[in-house]
Amino acid sequence: MLEDHKHNNQSSFAVQQMVLLDIPKLLESMQKDIKMYPLPDIDDTYDLSSDIPREIFEEASIKASIDDMALSKTLNEEQQSTYNEIMFAVDSDHEGFFFVDGPGSTRKTYLYRAMLAPIRSQDKIVVATATSGVAASIIPGGRTAHSRFKVPLTIDDGVFCSFKK
């Protein structure tokens, strides 16, 4: 749990608080209470009872790097076309659904980094997900779809994601 949060946040205190917020859910599933254990207190800034949902707080805390902000100037022609189309939709508040696909080593992650940085620098929320932990680890603020959207690992009848709007 620590490593998941450390990937998205530089502050060791914030990481500790996010882990402390995860623990009660796990304990509740085992009919236990966090108060039974001698753990540090949860800072109200990171408390789930605040007005900002934790997922929004986590995504908003991811800052764009200066290096990533400069990537849009170095995209190839195809990447630039995709970048322009997606950024136009974002900047003009048009709805859109985009699927970027290509074989390995076609610099998709480079394009993602180029897009994520300016959007995050505008204090907009970007949820960057990938299907594997390796892919998620090379995208700033990346998480696996399983982790972010609580996609179950086993697929049985009646199983669904528990991520709330």
N, C-alpha and C positions, 0 to 999 in steps of 0.2 A: 504494500500500500504506500509505503514511504517513497519507493522508486517511482510509482505512477505520478505522485504529486511533485516530486523533485524535478521531474522532467519538464513540468510546466511552470515552476516557480523557483526563483533564486533564493528567496527568504526561507531560512531553515525554520524560523518561528511559524511562518504561514504554512509551511509543509506539515509541521507538527500539529498545528490546529486542524488542518484538513483531515489528517489521519485520525485525530481524536473525534472528529465529526463522523467518520466512517465506522468507527468501532461500535457505537450503540446499535446501529442497524444489524451488524453481525451478531452481537450479543442477544438482541431481541429475538432473532431467529432461533436462538438456543434457549429461550426463556430465561435469560440472564439480564442483569441491569448493570450499566457502566458504574453506578455508584458503589457497587460491591468491590471495586478494584481501586487501588491507590494510584490513580492517574492524575496528571496535571489538569488544572481547570481549563475550560474552554473560554477563550477570549470572546467577548460579545461581538467583536468585529467580524468574527468568522462563524458566529452561531447561525444555525439553520433557521432560527425563529426571526431573524432579521427580515427586512422587507425585500431583500435581494436574494433570489434563489441561488443556491450554491453553484449550480452549473454556470449561471450567468457570471457570478463572481469569479469563478475559475477562468472562464474564457476571457473576461475583461481584464484579468491580471496579466495576460500574455502580451508582452511588449514586442514591437517590431525592432529588429536589429538594423543598424545603419547600413551594414553590408547588404542585407536583404532589400532595403529601400532602393538601392542602386541597381538591382538586378534587371528591372524592366528596360533599362537602356541597353542591355546586352542580349536580348532575346533574338532568336533567329526569326525569319519571316513567318513561318507557320505558328510559332509560339506567340509572336507579336499580334497576329490576327486573332488568335484565341483570347489572348490577354485583353485586347481592345474590346472585343465583343462582351466578355464577361464583366470587365470594369465599367463599360457603358451601362449595363444592366444594374450594376451595384450603385453607380453614381447617380443614375436617373430614377432610382427606386422602382425600376421595372421588375416584374417578377420574371424568373427564368429558372430553367433546370438545365444544367450543363453536365455532360459526361465526357471527361477527358480520358482517352484510351490510347494505348500504343504499346508496342513491345518494350521490353526492358532496355535500358540505356538510351531512351529517346528524350531524356531530360524533362520528364513530366514533373519530377520533384522540383526542379529548377523553376519551372513555370509556376508551380504552386507557391513556392517561396516568394516569387516576384509578385504574385497576386495578394498573398496573405498580408505582407508588410504594409502596403498603402491602405488597405482596408482597416487593419488594426490601428494604424496611426490616426485614422479618422474616428477612433473610439467606437467602431462598429464591431459587432460580435461575429466571429467566424468560427464555425465548428469544423475543424479539420480532422477527418477520420480516415482510417485505412483498414484493410482487411487483415493485415498482419502486424505484429508488434515491431518487426524490423522496419516495415514501411512507415509505420506511425512514428518511430523513433527518429527518422530523418526529416520530419516535417515539424517546424516550430509549433509547439502546442498540440502536436498530433496525438491522437488516442486511437485505439482500435474501436471499430464500430461496436463490438461486443461490450467494451468498457464504457463508452460514452452513452450508448442508447440501451444498455442493459439487455442486449440480445442474448437469449439463452444459448448455452453451449450444446444442449441436447434438444432435438426437435421431436416433440411428442404431440399427440392430439391435444388441442386446447392450450398449448404453450403460447405466450405472447410477451412482448417487450413491456417493461413497466415504466418506461420513460414518459414523464408527463409534459404536456405542452408548456 
